[in-house]
């Protein structure tokens, strides 16, 4: 192989949409829903799909934002984008579960999910969920839209990710070892303190949820996937290399799906699945970069399903809660929850609702939220943000892309009074 003439910067400009990874995200979201339904086709390790989401998120966000990270207002826009993407549907599903809880209590006189959820109280956990703080050490159990624990983790780890992207885009080579060290440390903590990757609300060090540590490890693993992808994508492959990478990509995807579906008990297998997920992301992205999926009906379907994956993940729990607790338990509807028909109807209906939710709710609300936050955060005075501090940290890398002094660059980016 020979190097691309435009180097790593050309890779960022030429980045395609990774539609196969889009489809993977959809399939795994559906597996999570099937895992919670607990029908005849329940994946044995559906909980590990969340780790793939974390890794994929770190990778995709680096791909999307690395080339614009040198802009003075990058961090602000990055966080606005993340809030607009994550929060509206989270809030909608949280509010949707309020009448579901009230309806169940009115019908049975019992609190919803009594015995395993809402250990910290309904009102307290509602407020924690409202501010996406249900998985940072303030609660001890699941509550409301239970899968949203990972959205809480995603949001707060994205703060670190945005600041790290700024330093990486500035040319600092020392950030990559730092990111790798954080990833290794996170998984060591999970192994030593909890003995498993599949942590959610379990306390670590008595002050933070294990799911948060898990999210940090996954996001950093995704960032390292981006680093390796960019290294290999900078080469122009031979036909034989392209075919070999494509075959390895299929094998890594198949292995990842098998490990998630398989129910055979294996001690600490979760830690072995992380490298497999990383290999699937790196190899699949290289395959799509070198040989993009042709535009057409198939690619459009893959993109639509990938776009709807977040709604699949967030909507399945309110629907499941209403069907299982209200229809089946409280109202005694004759639903065979363990039948193939019930599971197929649930998953099929969920996909239809998720696609509709994406186009009719997520996209419009994302635009409105970005517009509202952008307007609300416009301050016509000179300010120095955390982003300016991060940018002003001197780099020891002699190959850094800017020749300006850090202090000069920070001052140039400060808004002047109107």
Secondary structure, DSSP 8 states (H G I E B T S, - for coil): -EE-TTHHHHHHHT----HHHHHHHHHHHHHHHHHHHT-TT--TTGGGHHHHHHHHHHHHHHHHHGGGTTSTTHHHHHHHHHHHHHHHHHHHHHHHHHHHHHHHHHHHSS-TTTTTS-TT-HHHHHHHHHTT-TTSSS-SS--SSGGGHHHHHHHHHHHHHHHHHHHHHTT-THHHHHHHHHHHHHHHHIIIIISSS--SS-EETTTEEHHHHHHHHHHHHHHHHHHHHHHHHTEE--HHHHHHHHHHHHHHHHHHHHHHH-----TTHHHHHHHHHHHHHHHHHHHHHHS---SSHHHHHHHHHHHTHHHHHHHHHHHHHIIIIIIIIIS-----TTSHHHHHHHHHHHHHHHHHHIIIIIHHHHHHHHHHHHHHT---S----HHHHHHHS----TT-S--S-HHHHHHHHS----
